[in-house]
Amino acid sequence: MKIEELNEKDYNHYFWKTPSPRRKGNICTMKTVLLCGLAAVLCVSSYYFGSEANNYRVGSLEKQLEYVKSVLSVETEREKRNILETSHKEVLHDIVKRSNDKEPLTPSGLGGVTYVRWGRRNCPGNTQTKLVYEGVAAGSHYSHYGGGTQLLCLDHNITYREGTYVNGNQGSSYIYGVEYRDGAWADGLFDLSLIEEGNFRNHDVPCAVCIGYGRVNQLMIPGRDSCPAIWTKEYTGYIMASAHGHKHSTEYLCVDDRPQVVPGSGGDQGGVLLYLAETQCPSLQCEPFVLGREIKCVVCTI
Ligand SMILES: *[C@@H]1O[C@H](CO)[C@@H](O)[C@H](O)[C@H]1NC(C)=O
């Protein structure tokens, strides 16, 4: 192809519209080759056609060179945008593909969300959910003022490092264990098949910190036992809290309806006492909230 014949149509066809498997890396090379070629033609033309008569041809070639330069800069910008858009699409495709995978994601994958599973020492149910640590529920005594406001999932594998504690009560803040406290009337509401003794009264409440890999959010819904569309159910339970007449409040917990107990625990040790929460109407409207009914809950992740 001669440079004189290089009109826009040919240019686009020859350099850009020809299918090329890896156009990404070609911009710079093609630009260099084209500009060098044009420069060479210009030099040769100037050398052979130095006369007044040929200045017209040189001028015409210079104009063509300017034209090619301007087309090149426009095309380079366009190609840059294409590459950016393509790489964004590839990343998005990768994320969607991974989140659709049925295989459990590894810790180095897309991260995850954690939640406490009250009343359990493990995190069964979903292949993408794993145990972070097992603990015991702990908090402030039902008859005390002060203390902490929330309940802790205290790591059972506790670290006592020499020099980081002073033995003996110094009369400061106290942390107690948590007991299931409802009477026999509540046994029928729970699946007690994981508890050897067949009842959980006065036993200590365990907890598990679980992580749902590849999830971005978690939610406890009081009053429901199923999750909204596209959310994943982690576990269901009952809303429990301190008794209404006790001095110290607890938060409302969603305690697993197939509970476990802390092994070796039992007997009334005081501490934090958990009871099933029952809706009160007409403070809550009696339709739909029925007086004295216990409330289910569900923990969902997405
Ligand atoms: C308890 O913690 C130690 C490190 O402090 C660790 O080596 C050990 O594996 C843990 N045990 C359990 C049962 O998690």
The ligand as an ORCA input file, in Angstrom:
! r2SCAN-3c Opt
* xyz 0 1
  C      -5.876    -22.834     72.248
  O      -5.001    -21.747     71.980
  C      -3.676    -22.122     71.668
  C      -2.878    -20.862     71.458
  O      -3.061    -19.955     72.486
  C      -3.635    -23.003     70.459
  O      -2.339    -23.456     70.211
  C      -4.564    -24.196     70.645
  O      -4.632    -24.930     69.447
  C      -5.954    -23.739     71.032
  N      -6.785    -24.884     71.318
  C      -8.008    -25.005     70.807
  C      -8.755    -26.242     71.223
  O      -8.501    -24.204     70.057
*
